[in-house]
Structures are given as C-alpha cells and as structure tokens.
Amino acid sequence: AEGFADFHGEGVTLAAWELDHINRHTGVSNLRSPRHAHKVCIAVQLDTPVDIDRLHGELSAKGVPFCGPP
C-alpha cells in the first residue's frame, strides 16, 4: 500500500510506515523529529493478554515510553 511496506525474513517482519500514513491509521503522532534525530515504533506479537501486560510492565519499569496502555 502507498505509505507502507513489509519486508519478510526468517521469523521476523519489518514494516516501514511513512509518518503521515501511520498517523492516519493508528493515531501515532506525525510530529517531525529534529534534524539528525530518528523516530521508531516497535510492535511485537505476543501470545496472550497476560504476556502483553507482563512485557508492558517490564518495559515501563525500564523507562520505555508508550503512547498508551495496552
């Protein structure tokens, strides 16, 4: 699709989204980063809601910022 590309590898998929496209479809901010800065969004597929809550708690405790709770 325009503004989006998937790259499939052994056990992993890299999805590249154009900033305005991901904003339209997910609500993630499309505020541009300063020159020489990078914005990254990482998504991980987990098996159960318990796994999601556990990983969110672990990453939050390490200071990883989230747009919102799972």
PDB file with SEQRES, HELIX, SHEET and CRYST1 records, atoms N, CA, C and O in Angstrom:
SEQRES   1 A   70  ALA GLU GLY PHE ALA ASP PHE HIS GLY GLU GLY VAL THR          
SEQRES   2 A   70  LEU ALA ALA TRP GLU LEU ASP HIS ILE ASN ARG HIS THR          
SEQRES   3 A   70  GLY VAL SER ASN LEU ARG SER PRO ARG HIS ALA HIS LYS          
SEQRES   4 A   70  VAL CYS ILE ALA VAL GLN LEU ASP THR PRO VAL ASP ILE          
SEQRES   5 A   70  ASP ARG LEU HIS GLY GLU LEU SER ALA LYS GLY VAL PRO          
SEQRES   6 A   70  PHE CYS GLY PRO PRO                                          
HELIX    1 AA1 LEU A   19  THR A   26  1                                   8    
HELIX    2 AA2 PRO A   49  ALA A   61  1                                  13    
SHEET    1 AA1 2 PHE A   4  GLY A   9  0                                        
SHEET    2 AA1 2 VAL A  12  TRP A  17 -1                                        
CRYST1    1.000    1.000    1.000  90.00  90.00  90.00 P 1           1          
ATOM      1  N   ALA A   1       0.846  -1.191   0.000  1.00  0.00           N  
ATOM      2  CA  ALA A   1       0.000   0.000   0.000  1.00  0.00           C  
ATOM      3  C   ALA A   1       0.884   1.243   0.000  1.00  0.00           C  
ATOM      4  O   ALA A   1       2.021   1.217   0.471  1.00  0.00           O  
ATOM      5  N   GLU A   2       0.353   2.298  -0.522  1.00  0.00           N  
ATOM      6  CA  GLU A   2       1.101   3.550  -0.528  1.00  0.00           C  
ATOM      7  C   GLU A   2       1.374   3.991   0.914  1.00  0.00           C  
ATOM      8  O   GLU A   2       0.466   3.985   1.745  1.00  0.00           O  
ATOM      9  N   GLY A   3       2.615   4.370   1.210  1.00  0.00           N  
ATOM     10  CA  GLY A   3       2.981   4.807   2.552  1.00  0.00           C  
ATOM     11  C   GLY A   3       3.364   3.690   3.496  1.00  0.00           C  
ATOM     12  O   GLY A   3       3.597   3.928   4.681  1.00  0.00           O  
ATOM     13  N   PHE A   4       3.434   2.456   2.978  1.00  0.00           N  
ATOM     14  CA  PHE A   4       3.678   1.301   3.839  1.00  0.00           C  
ATOM     15  C   PHE A   4       4.377   0.208   3.039  1.00  0.00           C  
ATOM     16  O   PHE A   4       4.054  -0.010   1.871  1.00  0.00           O  
ATOM     17  N   ALA A   5       5.335  -0.482   3.662  1.00  0.00           N  
ATOM     18  CA  ALA A   5       5.996  -1.621   3.010  1.00  0.00           C  
ATOM     19  C   ALA A   5       6.352  -2.661   4.068  1.00  0.00           C  
ATOM     20  O   ALA A   5       6.770  -2.312   5.172  1.00  0.00           O  
ATOM     21  N   ASP A   6       6.186  -3.934   3.729  1.00  0.00           N  
ATOM     22  CA  ASP A   6       6.572  -5.057   4.587  1.00  0.00           C  
ATOM     23  C   ASP A   6       7.798  -5.745   4.002  1.00  0.00           C  
ATOM     24  O   ASP A   6       7.904  -5.914   2.788  1.00  0.00           O  
ATOM     25  N   PHE A   7       8.713  -6.137   4.865  1.00  0.00           N  
ATOM     26  CA  PHE A   7       9.883  -6.921   4.472  1.00  0.00           C  
ATOM     27  C   PHE A   7       9.887  -8.161   5.358  1.00  0.00           C  
ATOM     28  O   PHE A   7      10.039  -8.058   6.576  1.00  0.00           O  
ATOM     29  N   HIS A   8       9.721  -9.339   4.746  1.00  0.00           N  
ATOM     30  CA  HIS A   8       9.603 -10.592   5.495  1.00  0.00           C  
ATOM     31  C   HIS A   8      10.936 -11.331   5.515  1.00  0.00           C  
ATOM     32  O   HIS A   8      11.595 -11.474   4.485  1.00  0.00           O  
ATOM     33  N   GLY A   9      11.324 -11.799   6.702  1.00  0.00           N  
ATOM     34  CA  GLY A   9      12.543 -12.586   6.868  1.00  0.00           C  
ATOM     35  C   GLY A   9      12.254 -13.814   7.710  1.00  0.00           C  
ATOM     36  O   GLY A   9      11.103 -14.099   8.039  1.00  0.00           O  
ATOM     37  N   GLU A  10      13.292 -14.529   8.052  1.00  0.00           N  
ATOM     38  CA  GLU A  10      13.177 -15.751   8.854  1.00  0.00           C  
ATOM     39  C   GLU A  10      12.687 -15.406  10.259  1.00  0.00           C  
ATOM     40  O   GLU A  10      13.476 -14.982  11.103  1.00  0.00           O  
ATOM     41  N   GLY A  11      11.390 -15.586  10.516  1.00  0.00           N  
ATOM     42  CA  GLY A  11      10.836 -15.361  11.845  1.00  0.00           C  
ATOM     43  C   GLY A  11      10.616 -13.912  12.234  1.00  0.00           C  
ATOM     44  O   GLY A  11      10.311 -13.628  13.393  1.00  0.00           O  
ATOM     45  N   VAL A  12      10.763 -12.987  11.291  1.00  0.00           N  
ATOM     46  CA  VAL A  12      10.583 -11.571  11.617  1.00  0.00           C  
ATOM     47  C   VAL A  12      10.024 -10.832  10.398  1.00  0.00           C  
ATOM     48  O   VAL A  12      10.353 -11.159   9.258  1.00  0.00           O  
ATOM     49  N   THR A  13       9.181  -9.841  10.654  1.00  0.00           N  
ATOM     50  CA  THR A  13       8.681  -8.969   9.597  1.00  0.00           C  
ATOM     51  C   THR A  13       9.004  -7.538   9.977  1.00  0.00           C  
ATOM     52  O   THR A  13       8.672  -7.095  11.077  1.00  0.00           O  
ATOM     53  N   LEU A  14       9.646  -6.812   9.078  1.00  0.00           N  
ATOM     54  CA  LEU A  14       9.926  -5.393   9.267  1.00  0.00           C  
ATOM     55  C   LEU A  14       8.891  -4.623   8.463  1.00  0.00           C  
ATOM     56  O   LEU A  14       8.774  -4.813   7.253  1.00  0.00           O  
ATOM     57  N   ALA A  15       8.143  -3.760   9.128  1.00  0.00           N  
ATOM     58  CA  ALA A  15       7.141  -2.931   8.458  1.00  0.00           C  
ATOM     59  C   ALA A  15       7.621  -1.484   8.494  1.00  0.00           C  
ATOM     60  O   ALA A  15       7.875  -0.933   9.565  1.00  0.00           O  
ATOM     61  N   ALA A  16       7.740  -0.882   7.333  1.00  0.00           N  
ATOM     62  CA  ALA A  16       8.154   0.522   7.233  1.00  0.00           C  
ATOM     63  C   ALA A  16       6.925   1.363   6.885  1.00  0.00           C  
ATOM     64  O   ALA A  16       6.285   1.140   5.858  1.00  0.00           O  
ATOM     65  N   TRP A  17       6.604   2.320   7.739  1.00  0.00           N  
ATOM     66  CA  TRP A  17       5.447   3.192   7.539  1.00  0.00           C  
ATOM     67  C   TRP A  17       5.923   4.616   7.278  1.00  0.00           C  
ATOM     68  O   TRP A  17       6.840   5.090   7.949  1.00  0.00           O  
ATOM     69  N   GLU A  18       5.322   5.298   6.328  1.00  0.00           N  
ATOM     70  CA  GLU A  18       5.534   6.728   6.138  1.00  0.00           C  
ATOM     71  C   GLU A  18       4.834   7.423   7.309  1.00  0.00           C  
ATOM     72  O   GLU A  18       3.752   7.003   7.718  1.00  0.00           O  
ATOM     73  N   LEU A  19       5.433   8.462   7.839  1.00  0.00           N  
ATOM     74  CA  LEU A  19       4.976   9.078   9.086  1.00  0.00           C  
ATOM     75  C   LEU A  19       3.508   9.511   9.052  1.00  0.00           C  
ATOM     76  O   LEU A  19       2.769   9.229   9.995  1.00  0.00           O  
ATOM     77  N   ASP A  20       3.074  10.185   7.993  1.00  0.00           N  
ATOM     78  CA  ASP A  20       1.677  10.621   7.928  1.00  0.00           C  
ATOM     79  C   ASP A  20       0.727   9.433   7.765  1.00  0.00           C  
ATOM     80  O   ASP A  20      -0.408   9.482   8.239  1.00  0.00           O  
ATOM     81  N   HIS A  21       1.176   8.376   7.103  1.00  0.00           N  
ATOM     82  CA  HIS A  21       0.352   7.179   6.908  1.00  0.00           C  
ATOM     83  C   HIS A  21       0.089   6.479   8.245  1.00  0.00           C  
ATOM     84  O   HIS A  21      -1.050   6.113   8.534  1.00  0.00           O  
ATOM     85  N   ILE A  22       1.131   6.291   9.061  1.00  0.00           N  
ATOM     86  CA  ILE A  22       0.932   5.636  10.362  1.00  0.00           C  
ATOM     87  C   ILE A  22       0.074   6.516  11.276  1.00  0.00           C  
ATOM     88  O   ILE A  22      -0.690   6.002  12.092  1.00  0.00           O  
ATOM     89  N   ASN A  23       0.197   7.827  11.141  1.00  0.00           N  
ATOM     90  CA  ASN A  23      -0.643   8.735  11.922  1.00  0.00           C  
ATOM     91  C   ASN A  23      -2.117   8.563  11.560  1.00  0.00           C  
ATOM     92  O   ASN A  23      -2.969   8.491  12.446  1.00  0.00           O  
ATOM     93  N   ARG A  24      -2.419   8.496  10.271  1.00  0.00           N  
ATOM     94  CA  ARG A  24      -3.813   8.338   9.828  1.00  0.00           C  
ATOM     95  C   ARG A  24      -4.416   7.015  10.293  1.00  0.00           C  
ATOM     96  O   ARG A  24      -5.601   6.956  10.622  1.00  0.00           O  
ATOM     97  N   HIS A  25      -3.616   5.963  10.322  1.00  0.00           N  
ATOM     98  CA  HIS A  25      -4.152   4.629  10.604  1.00  0.00           C  
ATOM     99  C   HIS A  25      -4.058   4.197  12.069  1.00  0.00           C  
ATOM    100  O   HIS A  25      -4.776   3.287  12.483  1.00  0.00           O  
ATOM    101  N   THR A  26      -3.189   4.828  12.859  1.00  0.00           N  
ATOM    102  CA  THR A  26      -3.012   4.394  14.250  1.00  0.00           C  
ATOM    103  C   THR A  26      -3.139   5.517  15.267  1.00  0.00           C  
ATOM    104  O   THR A  26      -3.308   5.254  16.458  1.00  0.00           O  
ATOM    105  N   GLY A  27      -3.060   6.761  14.818  1.00  0.00           N  
ATOM    106  CA  GLY A  27      -3.107   7.880  15.743  1.00  0.00           C  
ATOM    107  C   GLY A  27      -1.762   8.247  16.345  1.00  0.00           C  
ATOM    108  O   GLY A  27      -1.682   9.172  17.153  1.00  0.00           O  
ATOM    109  N   VAL A  28      -0.685   7.528  15.959  1.00  0.00           N  
ATOM    110  CA  VAL A  28       0.660   7.871  16.426  1.00  0.00           C  
ATOM    111  C   VAL A  28       1.006   9.267  15.908  1.00  0.00           C  
ATOM    112  O   VAL A  28       0.694   9.597  14.764  1.00  0.00           O  
ATOM    113  N   SER A  29       1.637  10.076  16.730  1.00  0.00           N  
ATOM    114  CA  SER A  29       1.982  11.446  16.358  1.00  0.00           C  
ATOM    115  C   SER A  29       2.775  11.492  15.058  1.00  0.00           C  
ATOM    116  O   SER A  29       3.657  10.664  14.829  1.00  0.00           O  
ATOM    117  N   ASN A  30       2.454  12.469  14.209  1.00  0.00           N  
ATOM    118  CA  ASN A  30       3.242  12.678  12.998  1.00  0.00           C  
ATOM    119  C   ASN A  30       4.125  13.921  13.119  1.00  0.00           C  
ATOM    120  O   ASN A  30       4.571  14.476  12.115  1.00  0.00           O  
ATOM    121  N   LEU A  31       4.370  14.352  14.362  1.00  0.00           N  
ATOM    122  CA  LEU A  31       5.274  15.468  14.610  1.00  0.00           C  
ATOM    123  C   LEU A  31       6.665  15.087  14.130  1.00  0.00           C  
ATOM    124  O   LEU A  31       7.197  14.047  14.518  1.00  0.00           O  
ATOM    125  N   ARG A  32       7.251  15.918  13.293  1.00  0.00           N  
ATOM    126  CA  ARG A  32       8.564  15.628  12.727  1.00  0.00           C  
ATOM    127  C   ARG A  32       9.655  15.748  13.790  1.00  0.00           C  
ATOM    128  O   ARG A  32       9.607  16.631  14.646  1.00  0.00           O  
ATOM    129  N   SER A  33      10.626  14.861  13.724  1.00  0.00           N  
ATOM    130  CA  SER A  33      11.771  14.894  14.636  1.00  0.00           C  
ATOM    131  C   SER A  33      12.751  15.967  14.176  1.00  0.00           C  
ATOM    132  O   SER A  33      12.777  16.322  12.998  1.00  0.00           O  
ATOM    133  N   PRO A  34      13.556  16.486  15.102  1.00  0.00           N  
ATOM    134  CA  PRO A  34      14.591  17.440  14.710  1.00  0.00           C  
ATOM    135  C   PRO A  34      15.579  16.792  13.741  1.00  0.00           C  
ATOM    136  O   PRO A  34      15.683  15.567  13.674  1.00  0.00           O  
ATOM    137  N   ARG A  35      16.289  17.611  13.008  1.00  0.00           N  
ATOM    138  CA  ARG A  35      17.295  17.132  12.058  1.00  0.00           C  
ATOM    139  C   ARG A  35      18.268  16.193  12.780  1.00  0.00           C  
ATOM    140  O   ARG A  35      18.688  16.472  13.903  1.00  0.00           O  
ATOM    141  N   HIS A  36      18.615  15.100  12.140  1.00  0.00           N  
ATOM    142  CA  HIS A  36      19.543  14.077  12.644  1.00  0.00           C  
ATOM    143  C   HIS A  36      18.965  13.256  13.801  1.00  0.00           C  
ATOM    144  O   HIS A  36      19.696  12.508  14.451  1.00  0.00           O  
ATOM    145  N   ALA A  37      17.672  13.387  14.062  1.00  0.00           N  
ATOM    146  CA  ALA A  37      17.018  12.541  15.068  1.00  0.00           C  
ATOM    147  C   ALA A  37      16.150  11.527  14.329  1.00  0.00           C  
ATOM    148  O   ALA A  37      15.761  11.751  13.183  1.00  0.00           O  
ATOM    149  N   HIS A  38      15.854  10.430  14.980  1.00  0.00           N  
ATOM    150  CA  HIS A  38      15.063   9.374  14.360  1.00  0.00           C  
ATOM    151  C   HIS A  38      13.884   9.014  15.255  1.00  0.00           C  
ATOM    152  O   HIS A  38      13.990   9.055  16.480  1.00  0.00           O  
ATOM    153  N   LYS A  39      12.764   8.661  14.637  1.00  0.00           N  
ATOM    154  CA  LYS A  39      11.593   8.175  15.369  1.00  0.00           C  
ATOM    155  C   LYS A  39      11.426   6.702  15.038  1.00  0.00           C  
ATOM    156  O   LYS A  39      11.553   6.299  13.882  1.00  0.00           O  
ATOM    157  N   VAL A  40      11.140   5.905  16.051  1.00  0.00           N  
ATOM    158  CA  VAL A  40      10.975   4.472  15.851  1.00  0.00           C  
ATOM    159  C   VAL A  40       9.752   4.009  16.637  1.00  0.00           C  
ATOM    160  O   VAL A  40       9.520   4.445  17.765  1.00  0.00           O  
ATOM    161  N   CYS A  41       8.987   3.132  16.031  1.00  0.00           N  
ATOM    162  CA  CYS A  41       7.863   2.487  16.697  1.00  0.00           C  
ATOM    163  C   CYS A  41       8.063   0.992  16.528  1.00  0.00           C  
ATOM    164  O   CYS A  41       8.262   0.518  15.409  1.00  0.00           O  
ATOM    165  N   ILE A  42       8.014   0.250  17.610  1.00  0.00           N  
ATOM    166  CA  ILE A  42       8.239  -1.191  17.555  1.00  0.00           C  
ATOM    167  C   ILE A  42       6.968  -1.909  18.001  1.00  0.00           C  
ATOM    168  O   ILE A  42       6.370  -1.565  19.021  1.00  0.00           O  
ATOM    169  N   ALA A  43       6.568  -2.912  17.223  1.00  0.00           N  
ATOM    170  CA  ALA A  43       5.417  -3.750  17.568  1.00  0.00           C  
ATOM    171  C   ALA A  43       5.891  -5.185  17.709  1.00  0.00           C  
ATOM    172  O   ALA A  43       6.699  -5.664  16.913  1.00  0.00           O  
ATOM    173  N   VAL A  44       5.384  -5.865  18.727  1.00  0.00           N  
ATOM    174  CA  VAL A  44       5.764  -7.253  18.990  1.00  0.00           C  
ATOM    175  C   VAL A  44       4.486  -8.069  19.148  1.00  0.00           C  
ATOM    176  O   VAL A  44       3.586  -7.675  19.890  1.00  0.00           O  
ATOM    177  N   GLN A  45       4.403  -9.201  18.458  1.00  0.00           N  
ATOM    178  CA  GLN A  45       3.242 -10.080  18.605  1.00  0.00           C  
ATOM    179  C   GLN A  45       3.487 -11.041  19.759  1.00  0.00           C  
ATOM    180  O   GLN A  45       4.471 -11.781  19.767  1.00  0.00           O  
ATOM    181  N   LEU A  46       2.580 -11.022  20.736  1.00  0.00           N  
ATOM    182  CA  LEU A  46       2.662 -11.921  21.886  1.00  0.00           C  
ATOM    183  C   LEU A  46       1.444 -12.838  21.885  1.00  0.00           C  
ATOM    184  O   LEU A  46       0.440 -12.551  21.233  1.00  0.00           O  
ATOM    185  N   ASP A  47       1.539 -13.940  22.619  1.00  0.00           N  
ATOM    186  CA  ASP A  47       0.509 -14.979  22.554  1.00  0.00           C  
ATOM    187  C   ASP A  47      -0.737 -14.710  23.389  1.00  0.00           C  
ATOM    188  O   ASP A  47      -1.836 -15.090  22.985  1.00  0.00           O  
ATOM    189  N   THR A  48      -0.590 -14.060  24.548  1.00  0.00           N  
ATOM    190  CA  THR A  48      -1.744 -13.899  25.436  1.00  0.00           C  
ATOM    191  C   THR A  48      -1.791 -12.482  26.008  1.00  0.00           C  
ATOM    192  O   THR A  48      -0.771 -11.793  26.038  1.00  0.00           O  
ATOM    193  N   PRO A  49      -2.969 -12.042  26.461  1.00  0.00           N  
ATOM    194  CA  PRO A  49      -3.062 -10.751  27.140  1.00  0.00           C  
ATOM    195  C   PRO A  49      -2.152 -10.675  28.371  1.00  0.00           C  
ATOM    196  O   PRO A  49      -1.618  -9.608  28.676  1.00  0.00           O  
ATOM    197  N   VAL A  50      -1.973 -11.785  29.072  1.00  0.00           N  
ATOM    198  CA  VAL A  50      -1.078 -11.812  30.238  1.00  0.00           C  
ATOM    199  C   VAL A  50       0.351 -11.492  29.804  1.00  0.00           C  
ATOM    200  O   VAL A  50       1.052 -10.744  30.485  1.00  0.00           O  
ATOM    201  N   ASP A  51       0.788 -12.055  28.674  1.00  0.00           N  
ATOM    202  CA  ASP A  51       2.129 -11.761  28.152  1.00  0.00           C  
ATOM    203  C   ASP A  51       2.268 -10.284  27.803  1.00  0.00           C  
ATOM    204  O   ASP A  51       3.306  -9.673  28.055  1.00  0.00           O  
ATOM    205  N   ILE A  52       1.218  -9.718  27.222  1.00  0.00           N  
ATOM    206  CA  ILE A  52       1.239  -8.301  26.851  1.00  0.00           C  
ATOM    207  C   ILE A  52       1.395  -7.435  28.095  1.00  0.00           C  
ATOM    208  O   ILE A  52       2.247  -6.547  28.131  1.00  0.00           O  
ATOM    209  N   ASP A  53       0.579  -7.688  29.112  1.00  0.00           N  
ATOM    210  CA  ASP A  53       0.652  -6.902  30.347  1.00  0.00           C  
ATOM    211  C   ASP A  53       2.004  -7.062  31.036  1.00  0.00           C  
ATOM    212  O   ASP A  53       2.562  -6.089  31.543  1.00  0.00           O  
ATOM    213  N   ARG A  54       2.532  -8.287  31.056  1.00  0.00           N  
ATOM    214  CA  ARG A  54       3.830  -8.545  31.690  1.00  0.00           C  
ATOM    215  C   ARG A  54       4.935  -7.760  30.985  1.00  0.00           C  
ATOM    216  O   ARG A  54       5.727  -7.082  31.640  1.00  0.00           O  
ATOM    217  N   LEU A  55       4.995  -7.846  29.658  1.00  0.00           N  
ATOM    218  CA  LEU A  55       6.049  -7.160  28.916  1.00  0.00           C  
ATOM    219  C   LEU A  55       5.898  -5.642  29.004  1.00  0.00           C  
ATOM    220  O   LEU A  55       6.892  -4.924  29.109  1.00  0.00           O  
ATOM    221  N   HIS A  56       4.662  -5.157  28.962  1.00  0.00           N  
ATOM    222  CA  HIS A  56       4.432  -3.716  29.113  1.00  0.00           C  
ATOM    223  C   HIS A  56       4.954  -3.243  30.467  1.00  0.00           C  
ATOM    224  O   HIS A  56       5.608  -2.203  30.551  1.00  0.00           O  
ATOM    225  N   GLY A  57       4.670  -3.997  31.521  1.00  0.00           N  
ATOM    226  CA  GLY A  57       5.162  -3.644  32.854  1.00  0.00           C  
ATOM    227  C   GLY A  57       6.676  -3.656  32.938  1.00  0.00           C  
ATOM    228  O   GLY A  57       7.275  -2.748  33.513  1.00  0.00           O  
ATOM    229  N   GLU A  58       7.305  -4.688  32.363  1.00  0.00           N  
ATOM    230  CA  GLU A  58       8.772  -4.782  32.383  1.00  0.00           C  
ATOM    231  C   GLU A  58       9.413  -3.611  31.636  1.00  0.00           C  
ATOM    232  O   GLU A  58      10.355  -2.991  32.130  1.00  0.00           O  
ATOM    233  N   LEU A  59       8.897  -3.317  30.450  1.00  0.00           N  
ATOM    234  CA  LEU A  59       9.484  -2.237  29.652  1.00  0.00           C  
ATOM    235  C   LEU A  59       9.222  -0.873  30.281  1.00  0.00           C  
ATOM    236  O   LEU A  59      10.096  -0.007  30.265  1.00  0.00           O  
ATOM    237  N   SER A  60       8.027  -0.674  30.834  1.00  0.00           N  
ATOM    238  CA  SER A  60       7.717   0.586  31.527  1.00  0.00           C  
ATOM    239  C   SER A  60       8.663   0.804  32.697  1.00  0.00           C  
ATOM    240  O   SER A  60       9.141   1.917  32.914  1.00  0.00           O  
ATOM    241  N   ALA A  61       8.935  -0.258  33.454  1.00  0.00           N  
ATOM    242  CA  ALA A  61       9.840  -0.167  34.604  1.00  0.00           C  
ATOM    243  C   ALA A  61      11.258   0.206  34.181  1.00  0.00           C  
ATOM    244  O   ALA A  61      12.016   0.773  34.968  1.00  0.00           O  
ATOM    245  N   LYS A  62      11.613  -0.112  32.937  1.00  0.00           N  
ATOM    246  CA  LYS A  62      12.947   0.227  32.416  1.00  0.00           C  
ATOM    247  C   LYS A  62      12.973   1.597  31.752  1.00  0.00           C  
ATOM    248  O   LYS A  62      14.004   2.013  31.224  1.00  0.00           O  
ATOM    249  N   GLY A  63      11.831   2.306  31.776  1.00  0.00           N  
ATOM    250  CA  GLY A  63      11.789   3.662  31.239  1.00  0.00           C  
ATOM    251  C   GLY A  63      11.389   3.781  29.778  1.00  0.00           C  
ATOM    252  O   GLY A  63      11.514   4.855  29.190  1.00  0.00           O  
ATOM    253  N   VAL A  64      10.907   2.692  29.182  1.00  0.00           N  
ATOM    254  CA  VAL A  64      10.475   2.758  27.784  1.00  0.00           C  
ATOM    255  C   VAL A  64       9.158   3.536  27.722  1.00  0.00           C  
ATOM    256  O   VAL A  64       8.202   3.168  28.404  1.00  0.00           O  
ATOM    257  N   PRO A  65       9.086   4.608  26.915  1.00  0.00           N  
ATOM    258  CA  PRO A  65       7.843   5.375  26.820  1.00  0.00           C  
ATOM    259  C   PRO A  65       6.832   4.689  25.894  1.00  0.00           C  
ATOM    260  O   PRO A  65       7.208   4.112  24.873  1.00  0.00           O  
ATOM    261  N   PHE A  66       5.565   4.756  26.256  1.00  0.00           N  
ATOM    262  CA  PHE A  66       4.481   4.205  25.447  1.00  0.00           C  
ATOM    263  C   PHE A  66       3.486   5.306  25.129  1.00  0.00           C  
ATOM    264  O   PHE A  66       3.329   6.249  25.906  1.00  0.00           O  
ATOM    265  N   CYS A  67       2.811   5.193  23.991  1.00  0.00           N  
ATOM    266  CA  CYS A  67       1.751   6.150  23.625  1.00  0.00           C  
ATOM    267  C   CYS A  67       0.536   5.981  24.518  1.00  0.00           C  
ATOM    268  O   CYS A  67      -0.212   6.933  24.737  1.00  0.00           O  
ATOM    269  N   GLY A  68       0.331   4.767  25.040  1.00  0.00           N  
ATOM    270  CA  GLY A  68      -0.802   4.477  25.902  1.00  0.00           C  
ATOM    271  C   GLY A  68      -0.687   3.062  26.423  1.00  0.00           C  
ATOM    272  O   GLY A  68       0.203   2.320  26.008  1.00  0.00           O  
ATOM    273  N   PRO A  69      -1.568   2.678  27.321  1.00  0.00           N  
ATOM    274  CA  PRO A  69      -1.519   1.315  27.866  1.00  0.00           C  
ATOM    275  C   PRO A  69      -1.985   0.300  26.820  1.00  0.00           C  
ATOM    276  O   PRO A  69      -2.654   0.660  25.852  1.00  0.00           O  
ATOM    277  N   PRO A  70      -1.626  -0.965  27.024  1.00  0.00           N  
ATOM    278  CA  PRO A  70      -2.082  -1.984  26.066  1.00  0.00           C  
ATOM    279  C   PRO A  70      -3.585  -2.220  26.186  1.00  0.00           C  
ATOM    280  O   PRO A  70      -4.141  -3.042  25.458  1.00  0.00           O  
TER     281      PRO A  70                                                      
END                                                                             
